[in-house]
Amino acid sequence: MRASAVMALAVGLYVIHRWAKGEPAITSQAAVGGLFAIGVIALLDQGRTEEIARGLAWLFLLGAAYNAIPDIAAAAGAQTGGTRTETAVIKEA
């Protein structure tokens, strides 16, 4: 998989993460930053720097996933009602 595609996935995961937290998903600063990051990785994704670009892109994706997955899972649990169980306390007379 090309490093620029991996970086695009990382940026997409960042957008989903912001949406799951209830923040504005896409702001002008986030859009410019994401496009800049994808552009830099795309420029490095050729020739002798291809392996470096691939490594950086995977690191960004792992970092984005590490931050995003708990919030996305919490948002999904809140939407479906979660798997919360309540225990009853039995009082003896």
C-alpha angles and dihedrals in degrees: 000000000000117000092234090057091050089049091050088054090051092052091047090051089051090054091049089048092055090048092050091053091053094250124129103282098214124029126171091252093051092047094050092044093049093048091048092051092048090047094051092048091047090053091051091044095090138068122352095349095057094101091049091050091049092050093048092048092051090048090053090048092050091049092049092048092048090055099037107043098069093049093045091049091048091050091049091049091050091051095051096041093256128246096278116155125194124211122215119226113220114209120203118223 
